[in-house]
Amino acid sequence: MFLQALNEFYTRAINENIIQESAFTEKYIRWQIHLDLDGSLLGIVESPEEKDENGKKKVKTFSVPKTNRPKVAGGVAEFLWDSLEAVFCLKTDFEAVEPNEKKRASQDANRQAKFDDFWRQIDEAFAETNSPLLNGVLQFRQKFQTFGTDNFLRWGILKEGEKPCWLVKTSTGTETKFKTDNFTFVVDNEFLSESTAIRDFWRNCYNKEMEEKSADAMFGVCLVSGTENVPISDSHLPKISGVPGTLAIGASLVSFEKSSPAYASYGYEKSYNSPISLASVEAYTNALNFLVSNKDYRLRIGETVLCFWSEETTEINFVVAKLLDSSPTQDTFKHYFNQLFSSIQAKTFDSEKFYSVVLGGNAGRVVVRHWMQITVKQAFENFGRWFEDLQIVQYNSKPSDNYRPLALYNLAVSTVREAKDLRPETQPQLFRAALENHTPSRSLIGNIVNRIAIDLTNDGKKSLSNHSRFSLLRLIVNRNRDKEKEPMIDPNLNEIEDYPYNCGRLLAVFEQLQEVYHEYELEGPSVVERYYGTAASSPNSAFGILWRLHQHHLRKVGRTNRGTAENFKKKIEGITKSFERKVPDDLKSPPQFPKNFNLQQQGRFALGFYQQCAADRKAKEEAIAKKKSEQNQQINEGEQN
């Protein structure tokens, strides 16, 4: 079903000019060799960088010809653009000498074959088109083969002590280090791959390549399209590029490594074990490459990439991309939703399909971590629940303008110390939670509460500014709750009879009391920094100490500020009123705290602590603002008098 959906998308995308025809591809070409019509070198220009809509730098890509011949065996070059080896027959690294003489000879032969193939294609193109632009390129080849490349390309060093490398002399006269970059040609100020005559020539060449493959192919039934008596592909090319965890040259979604009889089925070897037609292979590989490379159809997080598309309506993708990579409130989400549905009134989304796939990599193979097919209506209804479940009060009332706490990337990263530590299974769970109303595993609670305990110990309450972490924790805890025993945790502080939640609130109040006791000049770790981890997992061990300590704090505060002490007593009694006590119904009697909390309970504890801290901070900020307003009013009245 996955490959069928990709094929359908490819057909629609070609018809709507969303994807360019398969004979060409978008490619970053770093070096442009500028020539005149006589083949004289005018200069080598580095392709400029561009900026995206967020102002970030990105490389400029060009529409260039794409060969359909397999490169695995070597000796195959692209048309009009390729590497140092193909264009100039030069080794990428002179110092990397293969010790095995046989392998060294094979590498040299492959490099020469690639060089010959590159220039053979240009010779044939000139013979057929008689293009003066191609003639200029051929004249350039004759000149550099006669006089060498030293005047624009040399092996050496820029600074003393550096390792030698290839240096490109640019049109500005400066030398720049060359890496594994590609070259192409600009003749008489025209980019050759954009020439209409040359593109027509290549289009015919590409079609001939496909016809030759069809003529040599085995015929059978395509498993994707169901079409009978069609040429079956013996290899699934082009490879899929840009999937995290795969090789730089790309990876295969469908592949068979061995061709021996042990790996054959009913006499069929390699790709013939899973017969897919040449047309279907071309469709699904090109479609997937487009989805992975286009930010409006995919989202990268850690070692996975999420691709999504709809059956008919292209505008849906742009909305989904915004929703996954932003932090909309319920009002913002409704705006997106209404804008989409009102702009396409003729469409009905009750039956239109919405697809999503989570991809990872394992060297030369693309791994499908999750595949989803639902209706557009279901997807957006699930999105609504997702954002509703993520809502929570912010501890930091003035977050950074660029902070997007509900963006999927920030939510995923909040479960670990750094993005590189993300586990492969985390992202698919969050994707499913957003698009399928899936309940994430309780194991994620363990990751989150561990990070909370560590960060509180290291950074104190500054770590509570990680809004993403507590939003995600609320969603996971509420979706995993026992509906008969565990009440819903609201986005704001709420009074509920829930032991773990109220224990978290109690710890927050104990810390606030400690701050008052020390007159906000506490030296050393607070009760939270010292006891949070134990209180969240083994409450009886920590709260036995904390209960005695808070009574000591209350007595001292009561001597200097009786009203403050009474307020703390009432707050603590209100939080613990439902707790079991040594002396039943005596609120002054110490509570009986549980011996331990499981993961679900630790998550509820963390949310109680967080929301109590956020409520106390908000109350403090409001009191300060009120006092400041009153002072300003008194000053203004004094000036008027």
C-alpha positions as CSV (number, residue, x, y, z in Angstrom):
1,M,0.0,0.0,0.0
2,F,2.9,2.3,0.8
3,L,4.5,2.0,-2.7
4,Q,1.1,2.3,-4.3
5,A,0.4,5.6,-2.5
6,L,3.8,6.9,-3.6
7,N,3.1,5.9,-7.2
8,E,-0.3,7.7,-7.1
9,F,1.4,10.8,-5.6
10,Y,4.1,10.8,-8.3
11,T,1.5,10.7,-11.1
12,R,-0.4,13.6,-9.6
13,A,2.8,15.6,-8.8
14,I,4.0,15.2,-12.4
15,N,0.7,16.3,-13.8
16,E,0.5,19.3,-11.5
17,N,4.2,20.2,-12.1
18,I,5.0,19.7,-8.4
19,I,7.8,17.3,-9.3
20,Q,10.0,17.8,-12.4
21,E,10.2,15.1,-15.0
22,S,12.4,12.1,-14.1
23,A,15.1,12.9,-16.7
24,F,16.3,15.8,-14.4
25,T,17.0,16.3,-10.8
26,E,17.7,19.2,-8.4
27,K,21.4,19.2,-7.4
28,Y,23.8,21.5,-5.6
29,I,26.7,22.2,-7.9
30,R,29.4,24.1,-6.1
31,W,31.7,25.1,-9.0
32,Q,30.7,26.8,-12.2
33,I,33.3,26.7,-15.0
34,H,32.7,29.9,-17.0
35,L,33.9,29.8,-20.6
36,D,33.5,31.8,-23.8
37,L,32.4,30.3,-27.1
38,D,36.1,29.5,-28.0
39,G,36.6,27.4,-24.8
40,S,38.8,30.0,-23.1
41,L,38.4,30.0,-19.3
42,L,36.8,33.2,-18.0
43,G,37.0,32.0,-14.4
44,I,35.6,29.5,-11.9
45,V,32.8,30.8,-9.8
46,E,31.5,29.3,-6.6
47,S,27.7,29.0,-6.6
48,P,26.2,31.6,-4.2
49,E,24.3,30.7,-1.1
50,E,20.7,31.7,-0.6
51,K,18.5,32.3,2.4
52,D,15.3,30.6,3.3
53,E,12.2,32.3,4.7
54,N,13.7,32.2,8.2
55,G,16.9,34.0,7.1
56,K,19.0,30.9,7.4
57,K,21.6,30.2,4.8
58,K,21.0,27.4,2.3
59,V,22.7,26.2,-0.9
60,K,21.3,26.9,-4.3
61,T,20.3,23.9,-6.3
62,F,20.1,23.6,-10.1
63,S,17.9,21.5,-12.4
64,V,20.4,19.2,-14.1
65,P,20.3,16.0,-16.2
66,K,20.1,12.7,-14.3
67,T,21.4,9.4,-15.6
68,N,19.4,6.3,-15.1
69,R,22.4,3.9,-15.5
70,P,23.5,2.2,-12.3
71,K,26.8,3.6,-10.9
72,V,27.6,0.7,-8.6
73,A,30.0,-1.0,-11.0
74,G,31.7,2.4,-11.7
75,G,32.7,4.0,-15.0
76,V,29.3,5.9,-15.3
77,A,29.3,9.7,-15.3
78,E,26.5,12.3,-15.3
79,F,25.8,14.6,-18.2
80,L,27.4,18.1,-18.1
81,W,28.1,17.9,-14.3
82,D,30.1,15.6,-12.1
83,S,33.1,15.3,-9.8
84,L,36.8,16.1,-10.1
85,E,37.5,12.5,-11.3
86,A,34.9,12.6,-14.1
87,V,35.6,16.1,-15.4
88,F,39.4,16.1,-15.2
89,C,40.4,12.5,-14.5
90,L,42.1,13.6,-11.3
91,K,42.3,11.6,-8.0
92,T,40.4,13.2,-5.2
93,D,43.2,12.6,-2.8
94,F,46.8,12.1,-4.0
95,E,48.0,11.1,-0.6
96,A,45.5,8.2,-0.3
97,V,47.4,5.5,-1.9
98,E,45.8,2.0,-2.1
99,P,48.5,-0.5,-1.0
100,N,47.0,-3.3,-3.0
101,E,48.3,-3.1,-6.5
102,K,45.3,-4.8,-8.0
103,K,42.8,-2.5,-6.3
104,R,44.9,0.5,-7.3
105,A,44.9,-0.5,-10.9
106,S,41.1,-1.0,-10.7
107,Q,40.6,2.4,-9.2
108,D,42.7,4.0,-11.9
109,A,40.8,2.2,-14.6
110,N,37.4,3.2,-13.1
111,R,38.5,6.8,-12.9
112,Q,39.6,6.8,-16.6
113,A,36.3,5.0,-17.6
114,K,34.3,7.7,-15.8
115,F,36.3,10.5,-17.5
116,D,35.8,8.9,-20.9
117,D,32.1,8.4,-20.3
118,F,31.7,12.1,-19.2
119,W,33.2,13.5,-22.3
120,R,31.7,10.8,-24.6
121,Q,28.3,12.1,-23.7
122,I,29.3,15.7,-24.6
123,D,30.8,14.6,-27.9
124,E,27.6,12.8,-28.8
125,A,25.5,15.8,-27.7
126,F,27.5,18.1,-29.9
127,A,27.4,15.8,-32.9
128,E,23.6,15.7,-32.7
129,T,22.8,19.3,-31.7
130,N,25.8,21.2,-33.2
131,S,25.4,23.5,-30.2
132,P,28.1,26.3,-30.0
133,L,27.8,26.1,-26.3
134,L,28.9,22.4,-26.3
135,N,31.6,23.3,-28.8
136,G,33.0,25.7,-26.3
137,V,33.1,23.0,-23.6
138,L,34.9,20.6,-26.0
139,Q,37.5,23.3,-26.9
140,F,38.1,23.8,-23.2
141,R,38.8,20.0,-22.8
142,Q,41.4,20.2,-25.6
143,K,43.1,23.1,-23.9
144,F,43.3,21.7,-20.4
145,Q,44.5,18.3,-21.8
146,T,47.2,20.1,-23.7
147,F,48.3,22.7,-21.1
148,G,47.2,21.1,-17.8
149,T,45.0,22.5,-15.1
150,D,47.7,24.2,-13.0
151,N,46.4,27.7,-13.8
152,F,43.0,27.0,-12.2
153,L,43.4,23.8,-10.2
154,R,46.4,22.6,-8.2
155,W,47.4,20.2,-5.5
156,G,49.0,22.1,-2.6
157,I,48.5,23.9,0.7
158,L,47.1,27.3,1.6
159,K,48.9,27.7,5.0
160,E,52.0,26.1,6.4
161,G,51.3,23.1,8.5
162,E,48.0,22.2,6.8
163,K,47.5,19.0,4.9
164,P,47.7,19.3,1.1
165,C,44.5,19.3,-0.9
166,W,43.0,20.4,-4.2
167,L,42.9,24.2,-4.5
168,V,40.6,26.0,-6.9
169,K,41.6,29.4,-8.2
170,T,38.4,31.3,-8.5
171,S,37.5,34.2,-10.8
172,T,38.4,36.6,-8.0
173,G,42.0,35.4,-8.1
174,T,41.8,33.7,-4.6
175,E,42.3,30.0,-4.0
176,T,39.7,28.0,-2.2
177,K,39.9,24.4,-0.8
178,F,38.2,21.9,-2.9
179,K,36.3,19.0,-1.2
180,T,34.1,16.3,-2.8
181,D,32.3,18.9,-4.9
182,N,30.8,18.9,-8.4
183,F,31.6,21.0,-11.4
184,T,29.4,22.2,-14.3
185,F,29.7,24.6,-17.2
186,V,28.5,28.1,-18.0
187,V,29.3,29.1,-21.6
188,D,28.7,32.6,-23.0
189,N,26.8,33.4,-19.7
190,E,24.3,30.5,-20.3
191,F,24.0,27.7,-17.8
192,L,24.3,24.6,-20.1
193,S,21.7,22.5,-18.2
194,E,19.1,25.2,-18.8
195,S,19.6,25.3,-22.6
196,T,16.4,24.2,-24.3
197,A,18.2,22.4,-27.1
198,I,20.5,20.5,-24.7
199,R,17.6,19.6,-22.4
200,D,15.7,18.2,-25.4
201,F,18.7,16.2,-26.3
202,W,19.1,14.7,-22.8
203,R,15.4,14.0,-22.6
204,N,15.7,11.8,-25.7
205,C,18.8,10.1,-24.3
206,Y,17.1,9.3,-21.0
207,N,14.1,7.8,-22.8
208,K,16.5,5.6,-24.8
209,E,18.1,4.5,-21.6
210,M,14.7,3.5,-20.3
211,E,13.8,1.7,-23.5
212,E,17.1,-0.3,-23.4
213,K,16.4,-1.3,-19.9
214,S,12.9,-2.4,-20.9
215,A,14.2,-4.4,-23.8
216,D,16.6,-6.4,-21.6
217,A,14.2,-6.8,-18.7
218,M,12.2,-9.8,-17.6
219,F,8.5,-9.3,-18.1
220,G,5.9,-10.1,-15.4
221,V,3.2,-8.8,-13.1
222,C,4.0,-5.6,-11.1
223,L,3.2,-6.0,-7.5
224,V,2.6,-2.3,-7.1
225,S,0.4,-1.4,-10.0
226,G,-1.0,-4.9,-10.7
227,T,-0.3,-4.5,-14.4
228,E,0.6,-7.7,-16.3
229,N,3.3,-8.3,-18.9
230,V,5.4,-5.2,-18.0
231,P,9.2,-5.0,-17.8
232,I,10.4,-5.8,-14.3
233,S,13.2,-3.7,-12.7
234,D,16.3,-5.7,-11.7
235,S,17.4,-2.8,-9.4
236,H,15.5,-0.1,-7.6
237,L,17.2,3.1,-8.7
238,P,17.7,5.9,-8.1
239,K,18.6,5.4,-4.4
240,I,16.8,7.4,-1.8
241,S,18.9,10.3,-0.6
242,G,18.7,12.4,2.6
243,V,17.3,9.9,5.0
244,P,19.2,10.1,8.3
245,G,21.4,7.1,9.1
246,T,21.9,6.2,5.4
247,L,25.1,6.5,3.3
248,A,25.9,9.7,1.5
249,I,25.3,8.1,-1.9
250,G,21.8,7.1,-0.8
251,A,20.1,3.9,0.2
252,S,17.5,1.5,-1.1
253,L,14.0,1.0,0.2
254,V,13.7,-2.4,-1.6
255,S,16.8,-4.5,-2.2
256,F,18.1,-8.0,-2.2
257,E,21.7,-8.4,-1.3
258,K,22.5,-11.9,-2.4
259,S,22.0,-13.6,-5.8
260,S,22.9,-17.1,-4.8
261,P,20.3,-20.0,-5.0
262,A,20.0,-19.9,-1.2
263,Y,18.4,-16.5,-1.4
264,A,16.2,-17.3,-4.4
265,S,12.5,-17.9,-4.4
266,Y,11.0,-20.2,-7.0
267,G,14.1,-19.7,-9.1
268,Y,13.9,-15.9,-9.0
269,E,17.0,-14.0,-7.8
270,K,17.5,-10.5,-6.2
271,S,14.8,-7.9,-7.1
272,Y,12.9,-10.5,-9.2
273,N,11.8,-12.0,-5.8
274,S,9.6,-8.9,-5.5
275,P,8.6,-8.0,-9.0
276,I,8.0,-4.3,-9.5
277,S,7.9,-2.7,-12.9
278,L,10.4,-0.2,-14.2
279,A,7.7,2.5,-14.3
280,S,6.7,1.8,-10.7
281,V,10.3,1.8,-9.4
282,E,10.9,5.1,-11.2
283,A,7.7,6.6,-9.7
284,Y,8.1,5.5,-6.0
285,T,11.9,6.3,-5.8
286,N,11.5,9.8,-7.4
287,A,8.4,10.5,-5.3
288,L,10.2,9.5,-2.1
289,N,13.3,11.6,-3.0
290,F,11.1,14.6,-3.6
291,L,9.2,14.1,-0.2
292,V,12.4,13.7,1.8
293,S,14.0,16.8,0.2
294,N,11.1,19.2,0.4
295,K,10.4,21.0,3.7
296,D,6.7,21.3,2.8
297,Y,6.3,17.6,2.8
298,R,8.7,16.4,5.6
299,L,10.1,17.1,9.0
300,R,13.5,15.9,10.3
301,I,14.0,15.0,13.9
302,G,17.2,13.3,15.1
303,E,17.7,10.1,13.1
304,T,14.3,10.0,11.5
305,V,12.4,11.9,8.8
306,L,8.6,12.2,8.7
307,C,7.1,12.5,5.2
308,F,3.4,13.3,4.7
309,W,1.1,14.0,1.8
310,S,-2.6,14.0,0.9
311,E,-4.3,12.1,-1.9
312,E,-5.6,15.1,-3.8
313,T,-5.2,18.5,-2.0
314,T,-1.7,20.0,-2.1
315,E,-2.5,22.8,0.3
316,I,-3.0,20.3,3.2
317,N,0.7,19.6,3.2
318,F,1.6,23.2,3.9
319,V,-0.8,23.4,6.8
320,V,0.5,20.1,8.3
321,A,4.1,21.3,7.9
322,K,3.3,24.5,9.8
323,L,1.4,22.7,12.6
324,L,4.2,20.2,13.2
325,D,6.9,22.9,13.2
326,S,5.2,25.6,15.2
327,S,3.5,26.2,18.5
328,P,-0.2,27.0,17.7
329,T,-2.7,27.6,20.5
330,Q,-6.2,26.3,20.1
331,D,-7.2,29.6,18.5
332,T,-4.3,29.4,16.0
333,F,-5.1,25.8,15.2
334,K,-8.7,26.7,14.5
335,H,-7.5,29.5,12.3
336,Y,-5.3,27.1,10.2
337,F,-8.1,24.6,10.1
338,N,-10.8,27.1,9.0
339,Q,-8.5,28.8,6.5
340,L,-7.8,25.5,4.8
341,F,-11.3,24.2,4.7
342,S,-12.9,27.4,3.7
343,S,-10.4,28.0,0.9
344,I,-11.2,24.6,-0.7
345,Q,-15.0,24.5,-0.3
346,A,-15.5,22.2,-3.2
347,K,-13.4,19.5,-1.5
348,T,-14.7,17.0,1.0
349,F,-12.2,15.6,3.4
350,D,-14.3,12.9,4.9
351,S,-13.0,10.4,2.4
352,E,-9.8,11.9,1.0
353,K,-6.8,10.0,2.3
354,F,-3.9,11.4,4.2
355,Y,-0.6,9.5,4.3
356,S,2.4,9.6,6.6
357,V,5.6,7.6,6.8
358,V,8.5,7.7,9.3
359,L,11.8,6.8,7.8
360,G,15.1,5.9,9.3
361,G,18.3,4.5,7.9
362,N,20.6,1.5,8.4
363,A,23.6,2.3,6.2
364,G,22.6,1.1,2.7
365,R,18.9,0.5,3.5
366,V,16.0,2.8,4.3
367,V,13.9,1.6,7.2
368,V,10.2,2.2,7.4
369,R,9.5,2.9,11.1
370,H,5.8,3.7,10.8
371,W,3.3,3.9,8.0
372,M,-0.1,5.6,8.4
373,Q,-3.1,6.0,6.2
374,I,-6.2,7.9,7.5
375,T,-8.6,10.4,6.1
376,V,-7.8,14.1,6.1
377,K,-10.7,14.8,8.5
378,Q,-9.4,12.2,11.0
379,A,-5.9,13.7,10.8
380,F,-7.1,17.2,11.6
381,E,-9.4,16.0,14.4
382,N,-6.4,14.2,15.9
383,F,-4.3,17.4,15.5
384,G,-6.9,19.3,17.5
385,R,-6.8,16.7,20.3
386,W,-3.0,16.8,20.2
387,F,-2.7,20.5,20.7
388,E,-5.4,20.5,23.3
389,D,-3.6,17.8,25.3
390,L,-0.3,19.7,25.1
391,Q,-1.7,22.9,26.6
392,I,-0.1,23.8,30.0
393,V,0.6,26.9,31.9
394,Q,4.1,28.4,31.2
395,Y,6.4,28.7,34.2
396,N,8.3,31.4,32.3
397,S,5.7,34.1,31.5
398,K,8.0,35.9,29.1
399,P,9.6,33.2,26.8
400,S,11.9,34.0,23.9
401,D,10.1,35.1,20.7
402,N,11.8,32.3,18.8
403,Y,10.9,29.6,21.2
404,R,8.3,27.2,19.8
405,P,7.6,24.8,22.7
406,L,4.9,22.7,20.8
407,A,7.0,22.2,17.7
408,L,7.5,18.5,17.3
409,Y,11.3,18.8,17.3
410,N,11.4,20.6,20.6
411,L,9.0,18.2,22.1
412,A,11.1,15.2,21.1
413,V,14.4,16.8,22.2
414,S,12.8,17.6,25.6
415,T,13.0,13.9,26.5
416,V,16.8,13.7,26.3
417,R,19.9,15.8,27.2
418,E,20.8,16.5,23.6
419,A,19.2,15.8,20.2
420,K,21.9,13.2,19.4
421,D,20.6,11.1,22.3
422,L,17.2,10.7,20.8
423,R,16.1,7.1,20.5
424,P,14.7,5.9,17.1
425,E,11.4,4.9,18.6
426,T,10.6,8.3,20.2
427,Q,9.8,10.2,17.1
428,P,7.4,7.7,15.6
429,Q,5.5,7.6,18.9
430,L,5.1,11.4,18.8
431,F,4.1,11.4,15.1
432,R,1.5,8.9,15.8
433,A,0.3,10.8,18.9
434,A,-0.2,13.9,16.8
435,L,-1.7,12.3,13.7
436,E,-3.5,9.2,15.0
437,N,-4.4,10.2,18.5
438,H,-2.0,7.4,19.7
439,T,-1.1,7.0,23.3
440,P,2.7,7.2,23.7
441,S,4.5,4.6,25.8
442,R,4.8,5.1,29.5
443,S,8.6,4.5,29.1
444,L,8.8,8.1,27.7
445,I,7.6,9.3,31.2
446,G,10.8,7.7,32.6
447,N,13.0,9.6,30.2
448,I,11.2,12.9,31.0
449,V,11.1,12.6,34.8
450,N,14.8,11.6,34.9
451,R,15.7,14.7,32.9
452,I,13.6,16.8,35.3
453,A,15.3,15.4,38.4
454,I,18.8,15.9,36.9
455,D,18.1,19.4,35.6
456,L,16.5,20.5,38.9
457,T,19.6,19.3,40.7
458,N,22.0,21.1,38.3
459,D,20.1,24.2,37.3
460,G,17.4,24.7,39.9
461,K,14.0,26.0,38.9
462,K,15.5,27.6,35.8
463,S,15.0,24.2,34.2
464,L,11.2,24.6,34.6
465,S,11.3,27.0,31.7
466,N,11.4,24.0,29.4
467,H,7.8,24.3,28.5
468,S,8.0,21.6,25.8
469,R,9.0,19.0,28.4
470,F,6.0,19.6,30.7
471,S,3.5,20.0,27.8
472,L,4.6,16.6,26.5
473,L,4.5,15.1,30.0
474,R,0.9,16.2,30.6
475,L,-0.2,14.7,27.3
476,I,1.5,11.3,28.0
477,V,0.3,11.2,31.6
478,N,-3.3,12.0,30.7
479,R,-3.5,9.6,27.8
480,N,-2.1,6.8,30.0
481,R,-4.2,7.5,33.0
482,D,-6.6,5.0,34.6
483,K,-9.8,6.9,34.0
484,E,-11.6,5.2,36.9
485,K,-8.8,6.0,39.5
486,E,-6.8,8.9,38.1
487,P,-8.4,12.3,37.5
488,M,-7.4,14.5,34.5
489,I,-4.7,17.0,35.0
490,D,-5.8,20.4,33.7
491,P,-3.5,22.8,31.9
492,N,-3.4,25.0,35.0
493,L,-3.1,24.2,38.7
494,N,-6.2,22.3,39.8
495,E,-7.5,20.9,43.1
496,I,-7.8,17.1,42.6
497,E,-7.6,14.2,45.0
498,D,-4.5,12.6,43.6
499,Y,-1.6,11.5,45.9
500,P,1.3,11.9,43.5
501,Y,0.1,15.2,42.1
502,N,-0.4,16.7,45.5
503,C,3.0,15.4,46.8
504,G,4.6,17.3,43.9
505,R,2.6,20.4,44.9
506,L,3.7,19.9,48.5
507,L,7.4,19.8,47.6
508,A,7.0,23.1,45.7
509,V,5.4,24.7,48.8
510,F,8.1,23.4,51.1
511,E,10.7,25.0,48.9
512,Q,8.8,28.3,48.9
513,L,8.6,28.1,52.7
514,Q,12.4,27.4,52.9
515,E,13.0,30.6,50.8
516,V,11.0,32.7,53.2
517,Y,12.8,31.1,56.1
518,H,16.1,32.1,54.7
519,E,14.8,35.5,53.6
520,Y,15.5,34.6,50.0
521,E,19.2,34.4,50.7
522,L,19.6,30.6,50.8
523,E,23.2,29.4,50.5
524,G,23.6,25.9,49.2
525,P,21.1,23.5,47.6
526,S,17.4,23.9,48.3
527,V,15.1,21.1,49.4
528,V,14.1,20.6,45.8
529,E,17.7,20.3,44.5
530,R,18.5,17.9,47.4
531,Y,15.4,15.8,47.6
532,Y,13.4,16.0,44.4
533,G,14.7,12.7,42.9
534,T,13.9,10.8,46.1
535,A,10.6,12.5,46.7
536,A,9.4,11.7,43.2
537,S,10.2,8.0,43.4
538,S,10.3,7.1,47.1
539,P,8.1,9.7,48.8
540,N,8.1,8.1,52.2
541,S,11.9,8.4,52.5
542,A,12.1,12.0,51.5
543,F,8.8,13.5,53.0
544,G,9.5,12.1,56.4
545,I,12.5,14.4,56.6
546,L,10.8,17.2,54.8
547,W,7.8,17.2,57.0
548,R,9.9,17.7,60.1
549,L,12.0,20.3,58.4
550,H,9.0,22.3,57.3
551,Q,7.6,22.4,60.8
552,H,10.9,23.9,62.0
553,H,10.7,26.5,59.2
554,L,7.1,27.4,60.1
555,R,8.0,28.0,63.8
556,K,10.7,30.5,62.9
557,V,8.7,32.3,60.2
558,G,5.8,32.5,62.7
559,R,7.9,34.3,65.2
560,T,8.6,37.2,62.8
561,N,5.6,37.0,60.4
562,R,2.6,35.2,61.8
563,G,0.4,36.0,58.9
564,T,2.8,34.4,56.4
565,A,3.2,31.3,58.5
566,E,-0.6,30.9,58.8
567,N,-1.0,31.2,55.0
568,F,1.6,28.5,54.5
569,K,-0.2,26.3,57.1
570,K,-3.5,26.7,55.3
571,K,-1.9,25.9,51.9
572,I,-0.2,22.8,53.2
573,E,-3.4,21.6,54.9
574,G,-5.4,22.2,51.7
575,I,-2.9,20.1,49.7
576,T,-2.7,17.3,52.3
577,K,-6.3,17.1,53.4
578,S,-7.0,13.9,51.5
579,F,-3.8,12.2,52.7
580,E,-3.9,9.3,55.1
581,R,-2.6,10.2,58.5
582,K,-1.2,8.6,61.6
583,V,-4.1,10.1,63.5
584,P,-7.1,10.0,61.2
585,D,-9.0,13.3,60.6
586,D,-6.2,15.3,62.4
587,L,-4.7,17.7,59.8
588,K,-1.9,18.5,62.2
589,S,-0.9,14.8,62.3
590,P,1.9,13.9,59.9
591,P,0.6,12.2,56.7
592,Q,1.4,8.6,55.8
593,F,3.4,8.9,52.5
594,P,3.5,6.0,50.0
595,K,6.7,3.9,49.9
596,N,7.2,4.4,46.1
597,F,5.7,5.8,43.0
598,N,5.6,4.1,39.6
599,L,6.4,5.9,36.3
600,Q,2.9,7.1,35.8
601,Q,2.8,8.5,39.4
602,Q,6.2,10.1,39.0
603,G,4.9,11.9,36.0
604,R,1.9,13.2,38.0
605,F,4.2,14.2,40.8
606,A,6.3,16.2,38.3
607,L,3.2,18.0,36.9
608,G,2.0,18.8,40.4
609,F,5.3,20.3,41.3
610,Y,5.6,22.2,38.1
611,Q,2.1,23.7,38.2
612,Q,2.4,24.7,41.8
613,C,5.7,26.5,41.0
614,A,4.1,28.2,38.0
615,A,1.1,29.3,40.0
616,D,3.3,30.7,42.8
617,R,5.5,32.5,40.4
618,K,2.5,34.0,38.6
619,A,1.0,35.2,42.0
620,K,4.3,36.7,42.9
621,E,4.7,38.6,39.6
622,E,1.1,39.9,39.9
623,A,1.7,41.1,43.4
624,I,4.9,42.9,42.4
625,A,3.1,44.4,39.4
626,K,0.2,45.5,41.6
627,K,2.6,47.1,44.1
628,K,4.5,48.9,41.4
629,S,1.3,50.2,39.9
630,E,0.2,51.5,43.3
631,Q,3.5,53.2,43.8
632,N,3.4,54.8,40.3
633,Q,-0.2,56.0,41.0
634,Q,0.9,57.6,44.3
635,I,3.8,59.3,42.5
636,N,1.5,60.6,39.9
637,E,-1.0,61.9,42.5
638,G,1.8,63.5,44.4
639,E,3.0,65.3,41.2
640,Q,-0.5,66.5,40.5
641,N,-0.9,67.9,44.0
